[in-house]
Each structure stands twice: as structure tokens, then as C-alpha cells.
Amino acid sequence: MATYAECLTIVREVLGEYLEPGQTAGENDALVADLGLSSLQMLELVVEIEDQLDISLPLNQLPDVRTVHEFAQMLESVAGGAQP
């Protein structure tokens, strides 16, 4: 089970590969508008995290994920950290 903090760390680490040198991913940064990720980069991000954690993220929820925070929440939910 992964906590939100662990999921946020994972998302930020993987996002680092897609950012300009010196650019950081804040929790409230929008993945596309603020960080400049393309749709292809979003899918690559998802695939890399899925491979790293051996999980499957729901692609049908991806259009609703706009910020680093929302991505970490989705990851926490799938990784079993969030309890209903």
C-alpha cells in the first residue's frame, strides 16, 4: 500500500524526466498548462509508473487528471493507499 506522500514522490520523480533542467513539479501545477506535457508524454508517464509499480492505471480517468496532486491521488487510489 502506498501513501499519498509516496505516490507524490513517485509522480515527481518520473515527471522530472519530462521537465526542462531546473524546472520542478509543484503539487498544484497543471500537467499540461504549467508543465507543458503533451498527450504522448502523459501516456509515457502513465506507462512508466505502471511498469515501475506493476499496476494498471485507469486510462478512462486520465482526462480528469489535470494536476500533479490529482495524478498522485489517482495513483494512491490504484496502489491501495486510499481507503473509501
ChimeraX commands (.cxc) that place a marker at each C-alpha (Angstrom):
marker #1 position 0.00,0.00,0.00 radius 0.5
marker #1 position 1.32,3.39,-0.99 radius 0.5
marker #1 position 0.58,6.59,0.91 radius 0.5
marker #1 position -0.25,9.85,-0.81 radius 0.5
marker #1 position 3.22,11.21,0.05 radius 0.5
marker #1 position 4.89,8.16,-1.52 radius 0.5
marker #1 position 2.73,8.49,-4.63 radius 0.5
marker #1 position 3.51,12.20,-4.90 radius 0.5
marker #1 position 7.23,11.43,-4.68 radius 0.5
marker #1 position 6.94,8.81,-7.42 radius 0.5
marker #1 position 4.99,11.16,-9.70 radius 0.5
marker #1 position 7.51,13.97,-9.18 radius 0.5
marker #1 position 10.48,11.66,-9.83 radius 0.5
marker #1 position 9.06,10.33,-13.08 radius 0.5
marker #1 position 7.87,13.79,-14.15 radius 0.5
marker #1 position 11.43,15.05,-13.73 radius 0.5
marker #1 position 12.38,13.19,-16.90 radius 0.5
marker #1 position 9.94,15.34,-18.91 radius 0.5
marker #1 position 10.74,18.74,-17.45 radius 0.5
marker #1 position 13.28,21.34,-18.51 radius 0.5
marker #1 position 16.51,21.39,-16.48 radius 0.5
marker #1 position 15.89,23.27,-13.24 radius 0.5
marker #1 position 12.10,23.03,-13.57 radius 0.5
marker #1 position 10.25,21.37,-10.69 radius 0.5
marker #1 position 6.77,19.94,-10.40 radius 0.5
marker #1 position 4.72,21.57,-7.67 radius 0.5
marker #1 position 1.76,19.76,-6.20 radius 0.5
marker #1 position -0.72,22.23,-7.72 radius 0.5
marker #1 position 0.98,22.51,-11.12 radius 0.5
marker #1 position -1.18,21.55,-14.08 radius 0.5
marker #1 position 0.48,18.75,-16.04 radius 0.5
marker #1 position -0.28,20.28,-19.44 radius 0.5
marker #1 position -0.79,24.02,-18.84 radius 0.5
marker #1 position 2.02,24.60,-16.31 radius 0.5
marker #1 position 4.48,21.80,-17.01 radius 0.5
marker #1 position 3.92,21.60,-20.76 radius 0.5
marker #1 position 3.38,17.85,-21.09 radius 0.5
marker #1 position 1.94,16.64,-24.38 radius 0.5
marker #1 position -0.67,13.90,-24.61 radius 0.5
marker #1 position 2.07,11.49,-25.70 radius 0.5
marker #1 position 4.20,12.44,-22.71 radius 0.5
marker #1 position 1.19,11.90,-20.43 radius 0.5
marker #1 position 0.80,8.38,-21.77 radius 0.5
marker #1 position 4.53,7.74,-21.42 radius 0.5
marker #1 position 4.31,8.97,-17.82 radius 0.5
marker #1 position 1.45,6.57,-17.12 radius 0.5
marker #1 position 3.25,3.63,-18.73 radius 0.5
marker #1 position 6.47,4.31,-16.83 radius 0.5
marker #1 position 4.67,4.50,-13.48 radius 0.5
marker #1 position 2.66,1.37,-14.28 radius 0.5
marker #1 position 5.85,-0.52,-15.12 radius 0.5
marker #1 position 7.67,0.79,-12.08 radius 0.5
marker #1 position 4.91,-0.20,-9.65 radius 0.5
marker #1 position 3.50,-3.19,-11.56 radius 0.5
marker #1 position -0.02,-1.73,-11.55 radius 0.5
marker #1 position -2.55,-0.65,-14.16 radius 0.5
marker #1 position -3.91,2.90,-14.06 radius 0.5
marker #1 position -7.44,3.51,-15.39 radius 0.5
marker #1 position -6.97,5.33,-18.71 radius 0.5
marker #1 position -10.63,6.37,-18.72 radius 0.5
marker #1 position -9.89,8.58,-15.67 radius 0.5
marker #1 position -6.82,10.21,-17.21 radius 0.5
marker #1 position -8.72,13.08,-18.93 radius 0.5
marker #1 position -9.95,14.17,-15.47 radius 0.5
marker #1 position -6.40,14.35,-14.07 radius 0.5
marker #1 position -5.12,17.88,-14.51 radius 0.5
marker #1 position -2.62,18.49,-11.71 radius 0.5
marker #1 position 0.29,16.70,-10.07 radius 0.5
marker #1 position -1.90,16.41,-6.95 radius 0.5
marker #1 position -4.75,14.73,-8.85 radius 0.5
marker #1 position -2.32,12.31,-10.51 radius 0.5
marker #1 position -0.85,11.36,-7.13 radius 0.5
marker #1 position -4.38,10.86,-5.75 radius 0.5
marker #1 position -5.28,8.56,-8.63 radius 0.5
marker #1 position -2.06,6.63,-8.12 radius 0.5
marker #1 position -2.75,6.31,-4.38 radius 0.5
marker #1 position -6.24,5.02,-5.09 radius 0.5
marker #1 position -4.99,2.37,-7.50 radius 0.5
marker #1 position -1.98,1.42,-5.37 radius 0.5
marker #1 position -4.30,0.71,-2.44 radius 0.5
marker #1 position -3.30,3.56,-0.14 radius 0.5
marker #1 position -6.63,5.38,-0.13 radius 0.5
marker #1 position -9.44,3.89,1.86 radius 0.5
marker #1 position -13.07,4.62,0.96 radius 0.5
marker link #1:1,2 radius 0.2
marker link #1:2,3 radius 0.2
marker link #1:3,4 radius 0.2
marker link #1:4,5 radius 0.2
marker link #1:5,6 radius 0.2
marker link #1:6,7 radius 0.2
marker link #1:7,8 radius 0.2
marker link #1:8,9 radius 0.2
marker link #1:9,10 radius 0.2
marker link #1:10,11 radius 0.2
marker link #1:11,12 radius 0.2
marker link #1:12,13 radius 0.2
marker link #1:13,14 radius 0.2
marker link #1:14,15 radius 0.2
marker link #1:15,16 radius 0.2
marker link #1:16,17 radius 0.2
marker link #1:17,18 radius 0.2
marker link #1:18,19 radius 0.2
marker link #1:19,20 radius 0.2
marker link #1:20,21 radius 0.2
marker link #1:21,22 radius 0.2
marker link #1:22,23 radius 0.2
marker link #1:23,24 radius 0.2
marker link #1:24,25 radius 0.2
marker link #1:25,26 radius 0.2
marker link #1:26,27 radius 0.2
marker link #1:27,28 radius 0.2
marker link #1:28,29 radius 0.2
marker link #1:29,30 radius 0.2
marker link #1:30,31 radius 0.2
marker link #1:31,32 radius 0.2
marker link #1:32,33 radius 0.2
marker link #1:33,34 radius 0.2
marker link #1:34,35 radius 0.2
marker link #1:35,36 radius 0.2
marker link #1:36,37 radius 0.2
marker link #1:37,38 radius 0.2
marker link #1:38,39 radius 0.2
marker link #1:39,40 radius 0.2
marker link #1:40,41 radius 0.2
marker link #1:41,42 radius 0.2
marker link #1:42,43 radius 0.2
marker link #1:43,44 radius 0.2
marker link #1:44,45 radius 0.2
marker link #1:45,46 radius 0.2
marker link #1:46,47 radius 0.2
marker link #1:47,48 radius 0.2
marker link #1:48,49 radius 0.2
marker link #1:49,50 radius 0.2
marker link #1:50,51 radius 0.2
marker link #1:51,52 radius 0.2
marker link #1:52,53 radius 0.2
marker link #1:53,54 radius 0.2
marker link #1:54,55 radius 0.2
marker link #1:55,56 radius 0.2
marker link #1:56,57 radius 0.2
marker link #1:57,58 radius 0.2
marker link #1:58,59 radius 0.2
marker link #1:59,60 radius 0.2
marker link #1:60,61 radius 0.2
marker link #1:61,62 radius 0.2
marker link #1:62,63 radius 0.2
marker link #1:63,64 radius 0.2
marker link #1:64,65 radius 0.2
marker link #1:65,66 radius 0.2
marker link #1:66,67 radius 0.2
marker link #1:67,68 radius 0.2
marker link #1:68,69 radius 0.2
marker link #1:69,70 radius 0.2
marker link #1:70,71 radius 0.2
marker link #1:71,72 radius 0.2
marker link #1:72,73 radius 0.2
marker link #1:73,74 radius 0.2
marker link #1:74,75 radius 0.2
marker link #1:75,76 radius 0.2
marker link #1:76,77 radius 0.2
marker link #1:77,78 radius 0.2
marker link #1:78,79 radius 0.2
marker link #1:79,80 radius 0.2
marker link #1:80,81 radius 0.2
marker link #1:81,82 radius 0.2
marker link #1:82,83 radius 0.2
marker link #1:83,84 radius 0.2
view
